[in-house]
């Protein structure tokens, strides 16, 4: 079974706490035992010193009878609450309070006992062992005794049963075990709470990640944490936002592509259908009628020209959008731009008896751009103005400064049929027409304004359309002026479709 990260954190924390408590408990138990033994040694050393002083009169007299020394050992044992043993320099036991009087002489030599050997060599010795004589576990402390004016060396040893000491140690250990048990239970509770607090954001992150993987891109992680988990959650949210924007953009581009394919198919189908129909009519007999044949062939020629215009505009738009068209950054005078463009448009205006006014401020700074492409922009706008302005109408070209000294304004206004306000934001879309039937009749491809927008934006400019008073439309372009430090350069257009 796979454990969740919450249980892994909780169990890991508990394991660390358990090992820590076990180590602390073992050290505490050992410390308590050492402290109790040290305390017992201090008390036993004091009692041993008092016992040696009491025995001094008997030990300094060589004629002290053994029975008298044995009786004193029993008496001192009762007062000291310890076993009293007197040993000479050779290790022979002279008296022992826990041994019958007639058995003292039969006790084995004690010179090899650790506490006795320590006392004889250093003056002080201790040991903790099981006593074969008394059948108890005893704590021994021996002191070497020498008295002024005497060369005799004796060892006075006191031994205290560890029963009481061990009972106290067990009581301390029991209390310590209870304290550690309570600490362990508290640690279990805290570790579970801590693990829950630490892993809940991770669980939320995992849940949201699964939802994102399933396509629910609107899901987000709710967290206020500022630590690494919070950073991870914020990063995942940022990635989700980016994915949502990217997918939205892809869907939009996919829709644009579908619309583009549909529009291209529709735009190409109309002239092709017309050409096919008139060719079939010619094959069915119209070719035998010179007048009908001539009219049909003229229609076929017009539709062929329209197909050619559509294909040329599509190719040009594709090149601009793909960045293959490189735009110059040369100084271009707006007045010179207008003068270069008018010869292409003036004959069309004269044919419809339209009037033209031009008002370009003479002190306008030159714009930074590609003159050929800007001529294309102005030509397209003027061509549309001529087409959609009735005979006798007026077209006005203006160039003037803007509130931003780094830009100038170029506008083309007409008194034509105008563009409804609801359609104005979309007129720069490919194949978008306000009046589709009338636009085709006038020979429009539906791509001209889209090309214009891309060229203007390729010059880091802006273009929009607004209503003209009292009627018609007004196309406005803002273009950057030439900076003093700038020289002739070229840039490629990189604008999303």
C-alpha positions as CSV (number, residue, x, y, z in Angstrom):
1,X,0.0,0.0,0.0
2,X,1.3,3.4,-1.0
3,X,1.5,5.9,1.9
4,X,0.4,9.5,1.4
5,X,2.9,12.2,2.0
6,X,0.9,13.2,5.1
7,X,1.5,9.8,6.7
8,X,5.1,9.8,5.5
9,X,5.7,13.1,7.2
10,X,3.8,12.1,10.3
11,X,5.6,8.7,10.6
12,X,9.0,10.2,9.9
13,X,8.4,12.8,12.6
14,X,7.2,10.2,15.1
15,X,10.2,8.0,14.3
16,X,12.6,10.9,14.9
17,X,10.7,11.8,18.2
18,X,10.7,8.2,19.3
19,X,14.4,7.8,18.7
20,X,15.1,11.1,20.5
21,X,12.9,10.2,23.5
22,X,14.5,6.7,23.7
23,X,18.0,8.2,23.7
24,X,17.0,10.9,26.2
25,X,15.3,8.3,28.4
26,X,18.3,6.0,28.4
27,X,20.7,8.9,29.2
28,X,18.3,10.1,31.9
29,X,18.0,6.6,33.5
30,X,21.8,6.3,33.5
31,X,22.2,9.8,34.9
32,X,19.7,9.1,37.7
33,X,21.5,5.9,38.6
34,X,24.9,7.6,38.6
35,X,23.5,10.5,40.7
36,X,22.0,8.1,43.2
37,X,25.3,6.1,43.4
38,X,27.3,9.3,43.8
39,X,24.9,10.5,46.6
40,X,25.2,7.1,48.3
41,X,29.0,7.2,48.0
42,X,29.1,10.6,49.7
43,X,27.0,9.4,52.6
44,X,28.9,6.1,52.8
45,X,32.2,7.9,52.8
46,X,31.1,10.2,55.7
47,X,29.9,7.2,57.6
48,X,33.2,5.3,56.9
49,X,35.2,8.2,58.2
50,X,33.2,8.3,61.4
51,X,33.4,4.6,61.8
52,X,37.3,4.7,61.4
53,X,37.5,7.4,64.1
54,X,35.4,5.4,66.4
55,X,37.5,2.3,65.8
56,X,40.8,4.2,66.4
57,X,41.2,3.3,70.1
58,X,40.8,-0.3,69.4
59,X,42.9,-0.4,66.2
60,X,45.9,1.4,67.8
61,X,46.1,-1.1,70.7
62,X,47.8,-4.3,69.6
63,X,46.2,-6.3,72.5
64,X,42.6,-5.5,71.5
65,X,40.8,-8.9,71.6
66,X,39.1,-9.9,68.3
67,X,35.8,-10.4,70.2
68,X,35.9,-6.7,71.3
69,X,36.6,-5.5,67.8
70,X,33.7,-7.7,66.5
71,X,31.3,-6.4,69.0
72,X,32.2,-2.8,68.1
73,X,31.7,-3.7,64.4
74,X,28.1,-4.8,65.2
75,X,27.5,-1.7,67.2
76,X,28.7,0.6,64.5
77,X,26.8,-1.3,61.8
78,X,23.5,-0.5,63.6
79,X,24.4,3.2,63.8
80,X,25.7,3.5,60.2
81,X,22.9,1.3,58.7
82,X,25.7,-0.5,56.8
83,X,27.8,-3.5,56.9
84,X,31.1,-2.8,58.7
85,X,34.3,-4.8,57.9
86,X,37.8,-4.3,59.3
87,X,40.7,-5.6,57.3
88,X,44.4,-5.6,58.0
89,X,47.2,-4.7,55.6
90,X,47.6,-8.3,54.5
91,X,43.9,-8.6,53.5
92,X,42.8,-10.6,56.6
93,X,39.3,-9.8,57.9
94,X,39.5,-8.8,61.5
95,X,35.8,-8.1,62.1
96,X,32.6,-8.2,60.0
97,X,29.2,-7.1,61.3
98,X,27.3,-9.4,59.0
99,X,29.3,-12.6,59.9
100,X,28.9,-14.6,63.1
101,X,31.7,-14.1,65.6
102,X,33.0,-17.7,65.2
103,X,33.1,-17.4,61.4
104,X,35.2,-14.3,61.1
105,X,38.5,-16.2,61.0
106,X,37.2,-18.4,58.2
107,X,36.5,-15.5,55.8
108,X,38.7,-15.6,52.7
109,X,41.4,-13.1,52.3
110,X,40.1,-9.7,50.9
111,X,43.3,-8.3,49.6
112,X,42.2,-8.9,46.0
113,X,38.8,-7.3,46.4
114,X,38.6,-4.2,44.2
115,X,37.6,-1.7,46.9
116,X,40.3,-3.1,49.3
117,X,43.0,-3.1,46.7
118,X,42.0,0.5,45.8
119,X,42.1,1.6,49.4
120,X,45.5,0.0,50.1
121,X,47.0,1.6,47.0
122,X,45.2,5.0,46.8
123,X,43.5,5.3,50.2
124,X,40.0,5.0,48.7
125,X,38.2,2.3,46.8
126,X,34.6,1.4,45.7
127,X,32.9,-1.5,44.1
128,X,29.4,-2.6,43.2
129,X,28.8,-6.4,43.2
130,X,26.8,-9.3,44.5
131,X,28.0,-10.5,47.9
132,X,28.3,-14.2,48.4
133,X,28.5,-13.7,52.2
134,X,25.2,-11.9,52.6
135,X,23.5,-12.9,49.4
136,X,22.7,-9.3,48.4
137,X,23.9,-6.7,45.9
138,X,26.0,-4.3,47.8
139,X,27.8,-1.0,47.3
140,X,31.3,-1.2,48.9
141,X,33.4,1.8,50.0
142,X,36.8,1.2,51.7
143,X,39.2,3.6,53.3
144,X,42.8,3.1,54.3
145,X,43.3,4.0,58.0
146,X,46.5,5.0,59.6
147,X,46.8,6.8,62.9
148,X,49.5,9.1,64.3
149,X,52.2,7.3,66.1
150,X,51.3,4.0,64.6
151,X,52.7,2.1,61.7
152,X,49.8,-0.2,61.5
153,X,47.7,0.1,58.3
154,X,44.1,-1.1,58.4
155,X,41.2,-0.9,55.9
156,X,37.7,0.1,57.2
157,X,35.0,-0.9,54.7
158,X,31.4,-0.1,54.8
159,X,28.8,-1.8,52.5
160,X,25.3,-0.7,51.9
161,X,22.6,-2.9,50.3
162,X,21.3,-1.5,47.1
163,X,17.7,-2.6,47.8
164,X,16.6,0.9,49.0
165,X,18.8,2.6,46.4
166,X,17.3,0.4,43.6
167,X,13.8,1.1,44.8
168,X,14.4,4.8,44.7
169,X,16.0,4.5,41.2
170,X,13.0,2.5,40.0
171,X,10.6,5.1,41.3
172,X,12.5,7.8,39.5
173,X,12.6,5.7,36.4
174,X,8.8,5.1,36.6
175,X,8.1,8.8,37.0
176,X,10.4,9.5,34.1
177,X,8.8,6.9,32.0
178,X,5.4,8.4,32.6
179,X,6.7,11.8,31.7
180,X,8.2,10.5,28.5
181,X,5.0,8.6,27.7
182,X,3.0,11.8,28.1
183,X,5.6,13.6,25.9
184,X,5.3,10.9,23.3
185,X,1.5,11.2,23.2
186,X,1.7,15.0,22.9
187,X,4.4,14.5,20.2
188,X,2.1,12.1,18.3
189,X,-0.7,14.7,18.3
190,X,1.5,17.6,17.4
191,X,3.2,15.6,14.6
192,X,-0.1,14.7,13.1
193,X,-1.3,18.3,13.2
194,X,2.0,19.6,11.8
195,X,2.0,16.9,9.1
196,X,-1.6,17.9,8.2
197,X,-0.7,21.6,8.1
198,X,2.4,21.0,6.0
199,X,0.9,18.6,3.6
200,X,-2.6,20.1,3.1
201,X,-1.2,22.7,0.6
202,X,0.6,19.8,-1.2
203,X,-2.6,17.8,-1.3
204,X,-4.4,20.9,-2.7
205,X,-1.6,21.3,-5.3
206,X,-1.8,17.6,-6.3
207,X,-5.6,17.9,-6.7
208,X,-5.5,21.1,-8.7
209,X,-2.7,19.6,-10.9
210,X,-4.9,16.6,-11.7
211,X,-7.7,18.9,-12.5
212,X,-5.5,21.0,-14.8
213,X,-4.2,17.8,-16.5
214,X,-7.9,16.9,-17.0
215,X,-8.5,20.2,-18.8
216,X,-10.0,22.2,-16.0
217,X,-7.8,25.2,-16.6
218,X,-9.9,27.5,-14.4
219,X,-8.9,25.8,-11.2
220,X,-6.4,27.6,-8.9
221,X,-4.7,26.8,-5.7
222,X,-5.8,28.9,-2.7
223,X,-2.9,29.4,-0.3
224,X,-1.5,32.3,1.7
225,X,1.8,30.6,2.6
226,X,5.0,32.5,1.8
227,X,7.3,29.5,2.1
228,X,8.5,27.0,-0.5
229,X,5.0,25.4,-0.7
230,X,3.5,28.8,-1.3
231,X,6.0,29.6,-4.0
232,X,5.2,26.2,-5.6
233,X,1.5,27.0,-5.5
234,X,2.0,30.4,-6.9
235,X,4.2,29.0,-9.7
236,X,1.6,26.4,-10.6
237,X,-1.1,29.1,-10.6
238,X,1.1,31.2,-12.9
239,X,1.6,28.2,-15.2
240,X,-2.1,27.5,-15.2
241,X,-2.7,31.2,-16.1
242,X,-0.1,30.9,-18.9
243,X,-1.7,27.7,-20.2
244,X,-5.2,29.2,-20.0
245,X,-3.9,32.3,-22.0
246,X,-2.0,30.1,-24.5
247,X,-4.9,27.8,-25.0
248,X,-7.3,30.7,-25.4
249,X,-4.9,32.3,-27.9
250,X,-4.6,28.9,-29.8
251,X,-8.3,28.6,-29.9
252,X,-8.7,32.1,-31.1
253,X,-6.0,31.5,-33.8
254,X,-7.7,28.3,-34.7
255,X,-11.0,30.1,-35.1
256,X,-9.3,32.8,-37.1
257,X,-7.8,30.1,-39.3
258,X,-11.1,28.4,-39.8
259,X,-12.8,31.7,-40.6
260,X,-9.9,32.6,-42.9
261,X,-10.2,29.3,-44.8
262,X,-13.9,29.7,-45.0
263,X,-13.7,33.3,-46.2
264,X,-11.0,32.5,-48.8
265,X,-13.0,29.6,-50.0
266,X,-16.1,31.8,-50.3
267,X,-14.3,34.7,-52.0
268,X,-12.6,32.4,-54.5
269,X,-15.8,30.3,-55.1
270,X,-17.8,33.4,-56.3
271,X,-15.7,34.4,-59.3
272,X,-14.9,30.7,-60.1
273,X,-18.6,29.9,-60.1
274,X,-19.2,32.9,-62.3
275,X,-16.4,32.0,-64.7
276,X,-17.6,28.3,-64.9
277,X,-21.2,29.4,-65.6
278,X,-20.3,31.7,-68.4
279,X,-17.9,29.2,-69.9
280,X,-20.6,26.5,-69.9
281,X,-23.0,29.1,-71.5
282,X,-20.5,29.7,-74.2
283,X,-20.1,26.0,-74.8
284,X,-23.8,25.5,-74.9
285,X,-24.1,27.9,-77.9
286,X,-23.6,31.4,-76.8
287,X,-20.3,31.4,-78.6
288,X,-22.3,31.4,-81.9
289,X,-23.8,34.8,-80.9
290,X,-20.9,37.4,-81.2
291,X,-22.6,39.9,-79.0
292,X,-23.4,37.4,-76.2
293,X,-19.9,35.8,-76.6
294,X,-18.2,39.2,-76.3
295,X,-20.2,40.1,-73.2
296,X,-19.6,36.7,-71.5
297,X,-15.9,36.8,-72.2
298,X,-15.7,40.3,-70.8
299,X,-17.4,39.0,-67.6
300,X,-15.0,36.1,-67.5
301,X,-12.0,38.6,-67.9
302,X,-13.4,40.7,-65.0
303,X,-13.8,37.8,-62.7
304,X,-10.3,36.5,-63.6
305,X,-8.9,40.0,-62.7
306,X,-10.8,39.7,-59.4
307,X,-9.3,36.3,-58.7
308,X,-5.9,37.7,-59.5
309,X,-6.4,40.7,-57.1
310,X,-7.6,38.3,-54.3
311,X,-4.5,36.1,-54.8
312,X,-2.1,39.0,-54.9
313,X,-3.6,40.5,-51.7
314,X,-3.5,37.1,-50.0
315,X,0.1,36.6,-50.9
316,X,1.0,40.1,-49.7
317,X,-0.9,39.7,-46.5
318,X,0.8,36.3,-45.9
319,X,4.2,37.8,-46.4
320,X,3.6,40.7,-44.1
321,X,2.2,38.5,-41.3
322,X,5.0,36.0,-41.6
323,X,7.6,38.7,-41.2
324,X,9.1,38.3,-44.7
325,X,8.4,42.0,-45.5
326,X,11.1,44.3,-44.2
327,X,10.1,47.9,-43.4
328,X,12.6,50.7,-43.9
329,X,13.0,53.4,-41.3
330,X,13.7,56.4,-43.4
331,X,12.5,60.0,-42.9
332,X,9.3,60.4,-44.9
333,X,7.6,63.8,-45.4
334,X,3.8,63.6,-45.2
335,X,3.3,66.3,-47.8
336,X,5.6,64.5,-50.2
337,X,3.8,61.3,-49.4
338,X,0.4,62.9,-50.4
339,X,1.9,64.4,-53.5
340,X,3.3,61.0,-54.6
341,X,-0.1,59.2,-54.0
342,X,-2.5,61.6,-55.6
343,X,-1.6,60.9,-59.2
344,X,-2.9,57.3,-58.8
345,X,-6.2,58.5,-57.3
346,X,-7.0,61.8,-59.0
347,X,-8.3,60.3,-62.2
348,X,-10.8,58.1,-60.3
349,X,-12.0,61.2,-58.4
350,X,-12.3,63.2,-61.5
351,X,-14.4,60.5,-63.1
352,X,-16.9,60.8,-60.2
353,X,-16.6,64.6,-60.1
354,X,-15.4,64.4,-56.5
355,X,-13.6,67.3,-54.9
356,X,-10.4,66.9,-52.9
357,X,-8.9,69.1,-50.1
358,X,-5.5,68.6,-48.6
359,X,-4.4,70.3,-45.4
360,X,-0.9,69.1,-44.3
361,X,0.9,71.3,-41.8
362,X,4.1,72.5,-43.4
363,X,6.1,72.4,-40.1
364,X,5.3,68.7,-39.4
365,X,8.4,66.6,-38.7
366,X,9.1,63.7,-41.0
367,X,7.8,60.3,-39.9
368,X,10.0,57.2,-39.6
369,X,8.9,54.7,-42.1
370,X,8.9,52.9,-45.5
371,X,7.7,55.4,-48.1
372,X,6.6,52.8,-50.6
373,X,4.5,51.0,-47.9
374,X,3.0,54.2,-46.6
375,X,2.0,55.1,-50.2
376,X,0.3,51.8,-50.3
377,X,-1.6,52.6,-47.1
378,X,-2.7,56.0,-48.3
379,X,-3.6,54.7,-51.8
380,X,-5.8,52.0,-50.3
381,X,-7.6,54.5,-48.0
382,X,-8.2,57.0,-50.8
383,X,-9.4,54.2,-53.2
384,X,-12.0,53.1,-50.6
385,X,-13.0,56.7,-50.0
386,X,-13.6,57.2,-53.8
387,X,-15.5,53.9,-54.1
388,X,-17.9,54.6,-51.2
389,X,-18.4,58.3,-51.8
390,X,-21.1,59.2,-54.3
391,X,-20.6,61.5,-57.3
392,X,-20.0,65.1,-56.3
393,X,-18.8,64.2,-52.8
394,X,-15.7,65.5,-51.0
395,X,-12.5,63.7,-49.8
396,X,-10.2,65.5,-47.3
397,X,-6.6,64.6,-46.5
398,X,-5.1,66.1,-43.3
399,X,-1.8,65.9,-41.6
400,X,-1.3,67.5,-38.2
401,X,0.6,67.1,-34.8
402,X,-0.8,65.2,-31.9
403,X,-0.7,65.6,-28.2
404,X,2.3,63.3,-28.2
405,X,5.3,65.1,-29.7
406,X,6.7,61.8,-30.8
407,X,3.8,61.1,-33.2
408,X,1.9,62.9,-36.0
409,X,-1.5,62.3,-37.4
410,X,-2.6,61.5,-41.0
411,X,-6.3,61.2,-41.7
412,X,-8.5,60.5,-44.7
413,X,-12.1,61.7,-44.4
414,X,-15.0,61.4,-46.9
415,X,-18.7,62.3,-47.2
416,X,-19.7,58.8,-48.4
417,X,-22.1,56.2,-47.0
418,X,-20.1,55.8,-43.8
419,X,-19.6,52.8,-41.5
420,X,-22.1,51.9,-38.7
421,X,-20.5,52.3,-35.3
422,X,-21.0,48.6,-34.5
423,X,-19.0,47.6,-37.6
424,X,-16.1,50.0,-37.1
425,X,-14.0,47.8,-34.8
426,X,-14.1,44.9,-37.4
427,X,-13.4,46.7,-40.6
428,X,-9.7,45.8,-40.4
429,X,-10.4,42.1,-40.2
430,X,-9.7,40.0,-43.2
431,X,-12.7,39.7,-45.6
432,X,-14.9,41.7,-43.3
433,X,-17.3,43.8,-45.3
434,X,-20.1,46.1,-44.0
435,X,-22.1,45.6,-47.3
436,X,-20.7,42.4,-48.8
437,X,-22.7,42.5,-52.1
438,X,-21.9,46.1,-52.8
439,X,-18.2,45.7,-51.9
440,X,-17.8,42.8,-54.4
441,X,-19.6,44.9,-57.1
442,X,-17.0,47.6,-56.6
443,X,-14.2,45.1,-57.0
444,X,-13.0,45.0,-53.4
445,X,-11.2,41.9,-52.1
446,X,-11.9,42.4,-48.4
447,X,-8.2,42.3,-47.6
448,X,-7.1,45.9,-48.2
449,X,-7.8,47.4,-44.8
450,X,-6.3,44.3,-43.1
451,X,-3.1,44.9,-45.1
452,X,-3.3,48.6,-44.1
453,X,-3.5,47.8,-40.4
454,X,-0.6,45.4,-40.6
455,X,1.6,48.0,-42.3
456,X,0.7,50.7,-39.9
457,X,1.3,48.5,-36.9
458,X,4.6,47.4,-38.5
459,X,5.6,51.0,-38.2
460,X,4.7,50.9,-34.5
461,X,1.7,53.2,-35.4
462,X,-2.0,53.0,-34.8
463,X,-5.1,53.2,-37.1
464,X,-8.8,53.4,-36.4
465,X,-11.9,54.6,-38.0
466,X,-14.5,57.1,-36.7
467,X,-17.6,58.8,-38.0
468,X,-17.2,62.0,-40.1
469,X,-19.5,64.9,-39.8
470,X,-22.1,65.4,-41.2
471,X,-21.7,62.0,-43.0
472,X,-19.1,59.5,-44.1
473,X,-16.0,58.0,-42.4
474,X,-12.7,59.3,-41.2
475,X,-9.7,57.0,-41.0
476,X,-7.0,58.2,-38.6
477,X,-3.4,57.1,-38.5
478,X,-0.8,57.9,-35.9
479,X,2.8,57.4,-36.9
480,X,6.1,57.9,-35.1
481,X,8.3,60.8,-36.0
482,X,12.0,60.5,-36.8
483,X,14.1,60.7,-33.7
484,X,17.2,62.9,-33.9
485,X,19.6,60.0,-33.1
486,X,17.9,57.6,-35.5
487,X,19.3,56.8,-38.9
488,X,18.0,54.7,-41.8
489,X,17.2,51.2,-40.6
490,X,15.1,48.2,-41.6
491,X,12.8,46.1,-39.5
492,X,10.6,43.1,-40.2
493,X,7.0,43.0,-39.2
494,X,6.1,40.4,-36.6
495,X,2.4,40.8,-35.8
496,X,0.1,38.0,-34.9
497,X,-2.8,37.4,-37.3
